[in-house]
Amino acid sequence: MANPQNPKPPFALRALGAFAATLAVLFVLLLAAYALPGGPVRDHVYTSAQTIAEEGLYPEYFGFKLFQMDNYTDTVMLFEAASADEAPPLTAMMTNTAYNVDNFETLAEDLQWYIEKDLSTGAQRTDAPALVPFSYARYWHGYLIWLRPLLLVTTITGVRIVQYAVLLALLAAVLWLLRRRCGLRACLWFAASQLLVTVFWVPHQVQYFTCFALGYAGCVWVLAKPRRSDALCLALLVLGAATAFCDLLVTPILTLGLPLVCWLLEPQQRLRAGLPQCGVVVGGSLCWGVGYLLCWASKWVLAGLVTGQNVIADALHQVGVRTAADTWHGMELTWSNIFAFVYNALNERRLLWPLAAALVLLAALFVLSIRGRQPLIRALPLLLCTLMTPAWFIVLRTHSIQHGWFTWRALGLTVFAGLAFLYYCCDVRQIAKRLKRT
């Protein structure tokens, strides 16, 4: 029980302190990563670029688009790791210099050219491509906190091995804690949701790894011991800031939803489930969003001050591009065009009416199987979590569609929360009872 003589500071003050501490720690860690010696890093980046050139920029497992890797983005990350000592650490950290050429398909080879030129005596090679530096200053690029230190001693293959070890350890910890604190069903729901989004390929890419690792770490913290709702909201604020610092807009909603669902599934929270818990879901989501947006915006301000670039304008432009209508394969991404595209694609394959009939049937089965009004209300917080990913896709529709081959993994949250929601509010035995009454 809290000591009435020493009341806790207001939540807003604690939230401000948590955000400031998180940003300060991440800032120092990233600055330290930029201060590491560049020679050994470039040596390992050069070998890594050769590996990626052999694999290709977008290799697909089993020839399936949703199992496609993203070596292109990882190569950009390697470029940043290699160029980090072109300027003093703080300037380099704010500028985030990478290089490009007109033909993006040669990016891995261009990275090798960059390092060869850097390691040469300074004589300009006439056969070298025209590598043009560009500033990627609108992101923090916090993944370099672990990428640059690892590249001191190993190549991208070693980085992947470390990421596999870390993510599998975190996944095992989440499953064990879920089994211990929430029961076998919750453990199986989580395992199924992660397998369905092919978590076993996530550590293969630096950019896929980040959000899953942060999300799993958040779940471990939530499940380690009972947490009050205010502590949960502070943790979600920290997770939002860490996500904005380290992620390149891949599957950030996982770092909000997965820990939140784990908290809702704990026995003491199930006893208090219902509309009050919906307030916690909304409040926690707002805290995560504030941490995310403030952390991201702080980079725009700081980078603009250090580099003199108009980073804020570039960032706001990119936000508009990812949320407003843009084009995809020549189609303007308005809602009418999106619905028309889906309708035509299903109709051409004669799947429209069978799918519509299946959806109607599933909706009817859901309505018939509802346990009652009270169980449905008690499960509403889980329904809100189930809808988080679809809502995220709608808000960032352009980005979600253009990069659907990796953003789809955010649906792991929908599966996890959805299975829990259906279990707590539905019972298939109700179907037979209701049909008999009719």
LOPAPA-313870 format. One record per residue (C-alpha): residue number from 1; residue in one letter; z, y, x. Coordinates in steps of 0.1 Angstrom, whole numbers, plus 5000, padded with zeros to 4 digits. Example, Ala and Ser with C-alpha at 12.3 -4.5 7.8 and 13.67 -1.06 7.14 Angstrom:
% LOPAPA-313870
<drenvex 1 'A' <5078 4955 5123>>
<drenvex 2 'S' <5071 4989 5137>>
END
This chain:
% LOPAPA-313870
<drenvex 1 'M' <5000 5000 5000>>
<drenvex 2 'A' <4991 5035 5013>>
<drenvex 3 'N' <5020 5056 5024>>
<drenvex 4 'P' <5023 5085 4999>>
<drenvex 5 'Q' <5036 5107 5028>>
<drenvex 6 'N' <5003 5101 5047>>
<drenvex 7 'P' <4975 5101 5021>>
<drenvex 8 'K' <4940 5092 5031>>
<drenvex 9 'P' <4917 5122 5038>>
<drenvex 10 'P' <4892 5129 5011>>
<drenvex 11 'F' <4863 5104 5009>>
<drenvex 12 'A' <4837 5131 5018>>
<drenvex 13 'L' <4856 5139 5050>>
<drenvex 14 'R' <4858 5103 5060>>
<drenvex 15 'A' <4821 5098 5052>>
<drenvex 16 'L' <4813 5128 5074>>
<drenvex 17 'G' <4834 5114 5102>>
<drenvex 18 'A' <4818 5079 5099>>
<drenvex 19 'F' <4783 5094 5099>>
<drenvex 20 'A' <4790 5116 5129>>
<drenvex 21 'A' <4806 5087 5149>>
<drenvex 22 'T' <4777 5064 5141>>
<drenvex 23 'L' <4751 5089 5151>>
<drenvex 24 'A' <4770 5098 5183>>
<drenvex 25 'V' <4773 5062 5194>>
<drenvex 26 'L' <4737 5054 5187>>
<drenvex 27 'F' <4726 5086 5204>>
<drenvex 28 'V' <4745 5078 5236>>
<drenvex 29 'L' <4733 5042 5237>>
<drenvex 30 'L' <4696 5052 5233>>
<drenvex 31 'L' <4700 5079 5259>>
<drenvex 32 'A' <4714 5053 5283>>
<drenvex 33 'A' <4684 5030 5275>>
<drenvex 34 'Y' <4661 5059 5284>>
<drenvex 35 'A' <4680 5064 5317>>
<drenvex 36 'L' <4673 5029 5329>>
<drenvex 37 'P' <4650 5025 5359>>
<drenvex 38 'G' <4614 5022 5349>>
<drenvex 39 'G' <4599 5000 5376>>
<drenvex 40 'P' <4613 4967 5365>>
<drenvex 41 'V' <4606 4975 5329>>
<drenvex 42 'R' <4569 4982 5336>>
<drenvex 43 'D' <4566 4950 5356>>
<drenvex 44 'H' <4578 4930 5326>>
<drenvex 45 'V' <4559 4951 5301>>
<drenvex 46 'Y' <4527 4944 5320>>
<drenvex 47 'T' <4532 4906 5317>>
<drenvex 48 'S' <4542 4911 5280>>
<drenvex 49 'A' <4509 4930 5274>>
<drenvex 50 'Q' <4490 4900 5288>>
<drenvex 51 'T' <4508 4877 5265>>
<drenvex 52 'I' <4500 4899 5235>>
<drenvex 53 'A' <4464 4902 5245>>
<drenvex 54 'E' <4461 4864 5244>>
<drenvex 55 'E' <4478 4862 5210>>
<drenvex 56 'G' <4459 4891 5194>>
<drenvex 57 'L' <4473 4921 5176>>
<drenvex 58 'Y' <4476 4904 5142>>
<drenvex 59 'P' <4479 4866 5145>>
<drenvex 60 'E' <4484 4847 5113>>
<drenvex 61 'Y' <4503 4815 5109>>
<drenvex 62 'F' <4483 4789 5089>>
<drenvex 63 'G' <4457 4816 5083>>
<drenvex 64 'F' <4478 4832 5056>>
<drenvex 65 'K' <4480 4869 5053>>
<drenvex 66 'L' <4517 4870 5043>>
<drenvex 67 'F' <4525 4850 5075>>
<drenvex 68 'Q' <4508 4876 5097>>
<drenvex 69 'M' <4526 4890 5127>>
<drenvex 70 'D' <4524 4926 5139>>
<drenvex 71 'N' <4518 4926 5177>>
<drenvex 72 'Y' <4502 4960 5173>>
<drenvex 73 'T' <4535 4978 5165>>
<drenvex 74 'D' <4553 4958 5191>>
<drenvex 75 'T' <4527 4969 5216>>
<drenvex 76 'V' <4534 5005 5207>>
<drenvex 77 'M' <4571 4998 5213>>
<drenvex 78 'L' <4563 4984 5247>>
<drenvex 79 'F' <4543 5015 5255>>
<drenvex 80 'E' <4573 5036 5247>>
<drenvex 81 'A' <4595 5014 5269>>
<drenvex 82 'A' <4571 5017 5297>>
<drenvex 83 'S' <4566 5055 5295>>
<drenvex 84 'A' <4603 5063 5290>>
<drenvex 85 'D' <4608 5077 5325>>
<drenvex 86 'E' <4578 5101 5324>>
<drenvex 87 'A' <4602 5129 5316>>
<drenvex 88 'P' <4640 5134 5319>>
<drenvex 89 'P' <4659 5110 5296>>
<drenvex 90 'L' <4667 5135 5268>>
<drenvex 91 'T' <4632 5149 5267>>
<drenvex 92 'A' <4616 5115 5267>>
<drenvex 93 'M' <4640 5103 5240>>
<drenvex 94 'M' <4631 5132 5218>>
<drenvex 95 'T' <4593 5130 5225>>
<drenvex 96 'N' <4588 5092 5222>>
<drenvex 97 'T' <4555 5092 5240>>
<drenvex 98 'A' <4530 5064 5235>>
<drenvex 99 'Y' <4493 5062 5242>>
<drenvex 100 'N' <4462 5054 5221>>
<drenvex 101 'V' <4424 5052 5223>>
<drenvex 102 'D' <4397 5053 5197>>
<drenvex 103 'N' <4396 5015 5195>>
<drenvex 104 'F' <4430 5003 5184>>
<drenvex 105 'E' <4420 4967 5189>>
<drenvex 106 'T' <4422 4971 5227>>
<drenvex 107 'L' <4458 4984 5226>>
<drenvex 108 'A' <4473 4955 5246>>
<drenvex 109 'E' <4446 4959 5273>>
<drenvex 110 'D' <4452 4997 5273>>
<drenvex 111 'L' <4488 4991 5280>>
<drenvex 112 'Q' <4479 4971 5310>>
<drenvex 113 'W' <4456 4999 5322>>
<drenvex 114 'Y' <4484 5024 5317>>
<drenvex 115 'I' <4507 5004 5340>>
<drenvex 116 'E' <4481 4997 5366>>
<drenvex 117 'K' <4473 5034 5369>>
<drenvex 118 'D' <4510 5042 5370>>
<drenvex 119 'L' <4516 5017 5398>>
<drenvex 120 'S' <4486 5028 5418>>
<drenvex 121 'T' <4485 5053 5447>>
<drenvex 122 'G' <4474 5081 5424>>
<drenvex 123 'A' <4436 5077 5428>>
<drenvex 124 'Q' <4418 5080 5395>>
<drenvex 125 'R' <4399 5048 5385>>
<drenvex 126 'T' <4365 5056 5371>>
<drenvex 127 'D' <4365 5025 5349>>
<drenvex 128 'A' <4399 5033 5332>>
<drenvex 129 'P' <4398 5041 5295>>
<drenvex 130 'A' <4408 5076 5283>>
<drenvex 131 'L' <4444 5070 5273>>
<drenvex 132 'V' <4456 5099 5251>>
<drenvex 133 'P' <4493 5105 5249>>
<drenvex 134 'F' <4508 5111 5215>>
<drenvex 135 'S' <4543 5119 5203>>
<drenvex 136 'Y' <4560 5095 5179>>
<drenvex 137 'A' <4589 5119 5175>>
<drenvex 138 'R' <4595 5115 5137>>
<drenvex 139 'Y' <4615 5083 5143>>
<drenvex 140 'W' <4645 5077 5165>>
<drenvex 141 'H' <4631 5044 5179>>
<drenvex 142 'G' <4666 5030 5183>>
<drenvex 143 'Y' <4652 4995 5189>>
<drenvex 144 'L' <4648 5006 5225>>
<drenvex 145 'I' <4686 5003 5228>>
<drenvex 146 'W' <4681 4966 5233>>
<drenvex 147 'L' <4644 4964 5241>>
<drenvex 148 'R' <4645 4984 5273>>
<drenvex 149 'P' <4676 4967 5288>>
<drenvex 150 'L' <4660 4933 5280>>
<drenvex 151 'L' <4627 4943 5296>>
<drenvex 152 'L' <4646 4950 5328>>
<drenvex 153 'V' <4651 4913 5332>>
<drenvex 154 'T' <4625 4895 5310>>
<drenvex 155 'T' <4592 4898 5292>>
<drenvex 156 'I' <4584 4899 5255>>
<drenvex 157 'T' <4589 4861 5254>>
<drenvex 158 'G' <4624 4865 5266>>
<drenvex 159 'V' <4630 4893 5241>>
<drenvex 160 'R' <4619 4870 5213>>
<drenvex 161 'I' <4642 4842 5225>>
<drenvex 162 'V' <4672 4866 5225>>
<drenvex 163 'Q' <4663 4878 5190>>
<drenvex 164 'Y' <4661 4843 5177>>
<drenvex 165 'A' <4695 4835 5192>>
<drenvex 166 'V' <4711 4866 5177>>
<drenvex 167 'L' <4695 4863 5143>>
<drenvex 168 'L' <4703 4826 5139>>
<drenvex 169 'A' <4739 4832 5149>>
<drenvex 170 'L' <4742 4860 5124>>
<drenvex 171 'L' <4725 4839 5097>>
<drenvex 172 'A' <4749 4810 5104>>
<drenvex 173 'A' <4779 4833 5102>>
<drenvex 174 'V' <4767 4847 5068>>
<drenvex 175 'L' <4762 4812 5054>>
<drenvex 176 'W' <4795 4800 5067>>
<drenvex 177 'L' <4814 4830 5053>>
<drenvex 178 'L' <4796 4828 5020>>
<drenvex 179 'R' <4805 4791 5016>>
<drenvex 180 'R' <4841 4799 5026>>
<drenvex 181 'R' <4846 4830 5004>>
<drenvex 182 'C' <4821 4828 4976>>
<drenvex 183 'G' <4814 4791 4972>>
<drenvex 184 'L' <4786 4767 4979>>
<drenvex 185 'R' <4762 4781 4953>>
<drenvex 186 'A' <4762 4816 4969>>
<drenvex 187 'C' <4756 4800 5003>>
<drenvex 188 'L' <4726 4781 4988>>
<drenvex 189 'W' <4712 4812 4971>>
<drenvex 190 'F' <4713 4831 5003>>
<drenvex 191 'A' <4697 4803 5023>>
<drenvex 192 'A' <4669 4798 4997>>
<drenvex 193 'S' <4662 4835 4996>>
<drenvex 194 'Q' <4658 4838 5033>>
<drenvex 195 'L' <4637 4807 5037>>
<drenvex 196 'L' <4613 4819 5010>>
<drenvex 197 'V' <4606 4851 5030>>
<drenvex 198 'T' <4601 4831 5062>>
<drenvex 199 'V' <4631 4843 5081>>
<drenvex 200 'F' <4623 4818 5108>>
<drenvex 201 'W' <4594 4840 5119>>
<drenvex 202 'V' <4612 4873 5117>>
<drenvex 203 'P' <4627 4873 5153>>
<drenvex 204 'H' <4591 4868 5167>>
<drenvex 205 'Q' <4586 4906 5162>>
<drenvex 206 'V' <4608 4934 5173>>
<drenvex 207 'Q' <4599 4954 5143>>
<drenvex 208 'Y' <4607 4926 5118>>
<drenvex 209 'F' <4640 4917 5135>>
<drenvex 210 'T' <4658 4950 5131>>
<drenvex 211 'C' <4665 4952 5094>>
<drenvex 212 'F' <4674 4915 5091>>
<drenvex 213 'A' <4698 4917 5120>>
<drenvex 214 'L' <4715 4949 5106>>
<drenvex 215 'G' <4716 4934 5070>>
<drenvex 216 'Y' <4731 4901 5082>>
<drenvex 217 'A' <4757 4920 5104>>
<drenvex 218 'G' <4766 4940 5073>>
<drenvex 219 'C' <4771 4908 5053>>
<drenvex 220 'V' <4793 4894 5080>>
<drenvex 221 'W' <4815 4926 5080>>
<drenvex 222 'V' <4818 4925 5042>>
<drenvex 223 'L' <4827 4888 5040>>
<drenvex 224 'A' <4851 4888 5070>>
<drenvex 225 'K' <4880 4899 5047>>
<drenvex 226 'P' <4884 4916 5013>>
<drenvex 227 'R' <4871 4951 5013>>
<drenvex 228 'R' <4879 4980 4990>>
<drenvex 229 'S' <4851 4998 4973>>
<drenvex 230 'D' <4856 5030 4993>>
<drenvex 231 'A' <4854 5010 5026>>
<drenvex 232 'L' <4823 4993 5013>>
<drenvex 233 'C' <4806 5026 5006>>
<drenvex 234 'L' <4815 5039 5040>>
<drenvex 235 'A' <4801 5008 5056>>
<drenvex 236 'L' <4769 5013 5036>>
<drenvex 237 'L' <4766 5048 5048>>
<drenvex 238 'V' <4769 5036 5084>>
<drenvex 239 'L' <4743 5009 5077>>
<drenvex 240 'G' <4719 5035 5063>>
<drenvex 241 'A' <4723 5057 5094>>
<drenvex 242 'A' <4718 5027 5117>>
<drenvex 243 'T' <4688 5015 5098>>
<drenvex 244 'A' <4671 5049 5100>>
<drenvex 245 'F' <4679 5051 5137>>
<drenvex 246 'C' <4665 5017 5146>>
<drenvex 247 'D' <4639 5008 5120>>
<drenvex 248 'L' <4602 5018 5115>>
<drenvex 249 'L' <4603 5016 5077>>
<drenvex 250 'V' <4598 4978 5076>>
<drenvex 251 'T' <4623 4963 5051>>
<drenvex 252 'P' <4652 4988 5051>>
<drenvex 253 'I' <4664 4980 5016>>
<drenvex 254 'L' <4678 4947 5030>>
<drenvex 255 'T' <4705 4966 5049>>
<drenvex 256 'L' <4717 4980 5016>>
<drenvex 257 'G' <4713 4952 4991>>
<drenvex 258 'L' <4723 4921 5010>>
<drenvex 259 'P' <4758 4933 5020>>
<drenvex 260 'L' <4763 4947 4985>>
<drenvex 261 'V' <4754 4914 4968>>
<drenvex 262 'C' <4778 4895 4991>>
<drenvex 263 'W' <4806 4919 4981>>
<drenvex 264 'L' <4798 4915 4944>>
<drenvex 265 'L' <4800 4877 4947>>
<drenvex 266 'E' <4835 4876 4962>>
<drenvex 267 'P' <4860 4861 4937>>
<drenvex 268 'Q' <4881 4893 4935>>
<drenvex 269 'Q' <4850 4913 4926>>
<drenvex 270 'R' <4838 4888 4900>>
<drenvex 271 'L' <4871 4893 4882>>
<drenvex 272 'R' <4864 4930 4880>>
<drenvex 273 'A' <4826 4927 4873>>
<drenvex 274 'G' <4809 4948 4847>>
<drenvex 275 'L' <4801 4984 4842>>
<drenvex 276 'P' <4827 4997 4867>>
<drenvex 277 'Q' <4810 4976 4894>>
<drenvex 278 'C' <4777 4992 4884>>
<drenvex 279 'G' <4793 5025 4894>>
<drenvex 280 'V' <4801 5009 4928>>
<drenvex 281 'V' <4765 4998 4932>>
<drenvex 282 'V' <4752 5032 4924>>
<drenvex 283 'G' <4778 5050 4946>>
<drenvex 284 'G' <4772 5026 4975>>
<drenvex 285 'S' <4734 5031 4972>>
<drenvex 286 'L' <4739 5069 4973>>
<drenvex 287 'C' <4760 5066 5004>>
<drenvex 288 'W' <4734 5044 5021>>
<drenvex 289 'G' <4707 5068 5011>>
<drenvex 290 'V' <4726 5098 5024>>
<drenvex 291 'G' <4733 5081 5057>>
<drenvex 292 'Y' <4696 5070 5060>>
<drenvex 293 'L' <4681 5104 5051>>
<drenvex 294 'L' <4706 5125 5072>>
<drenvex 295 'C' <4701 5103 5103>>
<drenvex 296 'W' <4663 5105 5099>>
<drenvex 297 'A' <4663 5142 5093>>
<drenvex 298 'S' <4686 5148 5123>>
<drenvex 299 'K' <4658 5135 5146>>
<drenvex 300 'W' <4633 5159 5131>>
<drenvex 301 'V' <4656 5188 5139>>
<drenvex 302 'L' <4667 5177 5173>>
<drenvex 303 'A' <4633 5167 5184>>
<drenvex 304 'G' <4619 5200 5173>>
<drenvex 305 'L' <4645 5219 5193>>
<drenvex 306 'V' <4640 5199 5225>>
<drenvex 307 'T' <4602 5195 5225>>
<drenvex 308 'G' <4591 5226 5206>>
<drenvex 309 'Q' <4569 5205 5183>>
<drenvex 310 'N' <4569 5210 5146>>
<drenvex 311 'V' <4584 5175 5140>>
<drenvex 312 'I' <4597 5184 5105>>
<drenvex 313 'A' <4562 5193 5092>>
<drenvex 314 'D' <4548 5160 5106>>
<drenvex 315 'A' <4577 5140 5092>>
<drenvex 316 'L' <4574 5155 5057>>
<drenvex 317 'H' <4537 5150 5057>>
<drenvex 318 'Q' <4542 5113 5065>>
<drenvex 319 'V' <4568 5110 5038>>
<drenvex 320 'G' <4542 5123 5013>>
<drenvex 321 'V' <4516 5099 5026>>
<drenvex 322 'R' <4539 5069 5021>>
<drenvex 323 'T' <4551 5079 4986>>
<drenvex 324 'A' <4521 5097 4970>>
<drenvex 325 'A' <4487 5084 4962>>
<drenvex 326 'D' <4466 5076 4992>>
<drenvex 327 'T' <4437 5051 4997>>
<drenvex 328 'W' <4436 5014 5005>>
<drenvex 329 'H' <4403 4997 5012>>
<drenvex 330 'G' <4386 5027 4997>>
<drenvex 331 'M' <4407 5027 4965>>
<drenvex 332 'E' <4429 5057 4956>>
<drenvex 333 'L' <4464 5044 4950>>
<drenvex 334 'T' <4471 5059 4916>>
<drenvex 335 'W' <4490 5038 4891>>
<drenvex 336 'S' <4460 5034 4869>>
<drenvex 337 'N' <4439 5021 4898>>
<drenvex 338 'I' <4467 4998 4909>>
<drenvex 339 'F' <4470 4983 4874>>
<drenvex 340 'A' <4433 4980 4870>>
<drenvex 341 'F' <4430 4963 4904>>
<drenvex 342 'V' <4457 4937 4895>>
<drenvex 343 'Y' <4441 4932 4860>>
<drenvex 344 'N' <4406 4926 4874>>
<drenvex 345 'A' <4418 4904 4902>>
<drenvex 346 'L' <4437 4881 4879>>
<drenvex 347 'N' <4410 4882 4852>>
<drenvex 348 'E' <4383 4872 4877>>
<drenvex 349 'R' <4403 4842 4888>>
<drenvex 350 'R' <4411 4833 4851>>
<drenvex 351 'L' <4448 4837 4858>>
<drenvex 352 'L' <4455 4867 4836>>
<drenvex 353 'W' <4463 4850 4803>>
<drenvex 354 'P' <4480 4819 4818>>
<drenvex 355 'L' <4502 4842 4838>>
<drenvex 356 'A' <4509 4864 4808>>
<drenvex 357 'A' <4518 4834 4787>>
<drenvex 358 'A' <4541 4821 4815>>
<drenvex 359 'L' <4559 4855 4817>>
<drenvex 360 'V' <4563 4856 4779>>
<drenvex 361 'L' <4577 4820 4780>>
<drenvex 362 'L' <4601 4828 4808>>
<drenvex 363 'A' <4613 4860 4790>>
<drenvex 364 'A' <4619 4839 4758>>
<drenvex 365 'L' <4638 4813 4778>>
<drenvex 366 'F' <4659 4840 4794>>
<drenvex 367 'V' <4668 4855 4761>>
<drenvex 368 'L' <4677 4821 4746>>
<drenvex 369 'S' <4698 4811 4775>>
<drenvex 370 'I' <4720 4842 4777>>
<drenvex 371 'R' <4756 4831 4775>>
<drenvex 372 'G' <4767 4861 4755>>
<drenvex 373 'R' <4771 4899 4755>>
<drenvex 374 'Q' <4801 4899 4779>>
<drenvex 375 'P' <4786 4876 4806>>
<drenvex 376 'L' <4755 4897 4805>>
<drenvex 377 'I' <4775 4929 4810>>
<drenvex 378 'R' <4795 4913 4838>>
<drenvex 379 'A' <4763 4903 4856>>
<drenvex 380 'L' <4747 4938 4853>>
<drenvex 381 'P' <4757 4949 4888>>
<drenvex 382 'L' <4737 4919 4902>>
<drenvex 383 'L' <4708 4929 4880>>
<drenvex 384 'L' <4708 4964 4896>>
<drenvex 385 'C' <4707 4948 4930>>
<drenvex 386 'T' <4678 4925 4919>>
<drenvex 387 'L' <4658 4956 4909>>
<drenvex 388 'M' <4664 4974 4942>>
<drenvex 389 'T' <4634 4960 4960>>
<drenvex 390 'P' <4609 4966 4931>>
<drenvex 391 'A' <4623 5001 4928>>
<drenvex 392 'W' <4618 5006 4966>>
<drenvex 393 'F' <4582 4993 4963>>
<drenvex 394 'I' <4575 5018 4935>>
<drenvex 395 'V' <4589 5048 4953>>
<drenvex 396 'L' <4570 5039 4985>>
<drenvex 397 'R' <4540 5024 4968>>
<drenvex 398 'T' <4514 5035 4994>>
<drenvex 399 'H' <4533 5021 5023>>
<drenvex 400 'S' <4544 4990 5005>>
<drenvex 401 'I' <4508 4981 4995>>
<drenvex 402 'Q' <4491 4991 5028>>
<drenvex 403 'H' <4517 4970 5047>>
<drenvex 404 'G' <4523 4944 5021>>
<drenvex 405 'W' <4519 4916 5046>>
<drenvex 406 'F' <4553 4925 5061>>
<drenvex 407 'T' <4571 4946 5034>>
<drenvex 408 'W' <4570 4916 5010>>
<drenvex 409 'R' <4600 4901 5029>>
<drenvex 410 'A' <4622 4927 5013>>
<drenvex 411 'L' <4619 4904 4982>>
<drenvex 412 'G' <4645 4882 4998>>
<drenvex 413 'L' <4671 4906 4983>>
<drenvex 414 'T' <4655 4902 4948>>
<drenvex 415 'V' <4657 4864 4951>>
<drenvex 416 'F' <4693 4863 4963>>
<drenvex 417 'A' <4706 4888 4937>>
<drenvex 418 'G' <4683 4874 4910>>
<drenvex 419 'L' <4696 4838 4914>>
<drenvex 420 'A' <4732 4850 4912>>
<drenvex 421 'F' <4724 4872 4881>>
<drenvex 422 'L' <4708 4842 4863>>
<drenvex 423 'Y' <4737 4819 4871>>
<drenvex 424 'Y' <4764 4842 4858>>
<drenvex 425 'C' <4746 4854 4826>>
<drenvex 426 'C' <4726 4823 4816>>
<drenvex 427 'D' <4732 4787 4806>>
<drenvex 428 'V' <4703 4765 4798>>
<drenvex 429 'R' <4725 4746 4773>>
<drenvex 430 'Q' <4724 4777 4751>>
<drenvex 431 'I' <4687 4772 4745>>
<drenvex 432 'A' <4692 4739 4726>>
<drenvex 433 'K' <4721 4754 4707>>
<drenvex 434 'R' <4702 4784 4695>>
<drenvex 435 'L' <4671 4764 4687>>
<drenvex 436 'K' <4692 4740 4665>>
<drenvex 437 'R' <4705 4770 4646>>
<drenvex 438 'T' <4670 4781 4637>>
END
